[in-house]
Amino acid sequence: MFELKIDDARYWKSCVEAIGSLIDEGAFNITKEGVSLKAMDPSGISMVSFFIPNKAFSKYDVEKETNVGLNLDNLVKVLSSTAGNEQLVMKDSNNRFVLEFIGQNSKRKYRLPMIEVRKEPEKEPKIEFESNIELKSDSFKEMLKHANLMSSYIGFKVEKSMLSVMAKGDTGELEEEYSVNGDMVKKIEAGKSSSATFNEDYLSKIVGAAPSDSIIVMHLKTDEPMKVDYKIGDASVLYYLAPYIES
């Protein structure tokens, strides 16, 4: 049994949108410490790891550890119904996941079926990354838009204090270079040069829910999966994305 209350329903909507950008279903693990979720996308190309601590909730009553499997597409649709200034209470009742939106003069309640979810990945990949790059969220998203004009794939190369971005397709080629300036690229740590190419659509979905004022950290190793992480308030979102390697 559990009952969780969050004062801004839109905040929880943002968290679930970050999880559900590439994942169609998942199991929330609810413990006394907080709520987490770990899942692979159906294609096996990406993996998400999410955690929000109990301090993010105005009420957090958890009797024992519970797993709640949900269709995330349906959950996002329900959360999208929230209006401004609504609180959200979430609890379990008769094998249903109950969401109650509480406004100043209104209440609205949904009951979603809990589902059996395919087994989650046991652990995150162990990769010794060669480069870590901190970028402003809006800058990262703009970078992806530039690449999408040329190709469905975006390449990154990091050397010392320089980040290079490349995209090549039938319509032409793009080359961009960014140095640390505080406005777009906040920090570059490169133990050695690294480069890899990734699916631009997947990356855009991964960072789509990142708040505009947040910092996105990109971790690279040549031709290995990249790690992307950012914060949504107290919540942490972490993704791994497999590289694209031409055969």
Summary of the structure (lengths in Angstrom):
residues: 247
radius of gyration: 19.4
end to end distance: 50.5
largest distance: 59.9
contacts: 774
relative contact order: 0.18
helix: 17%
strand: 48%
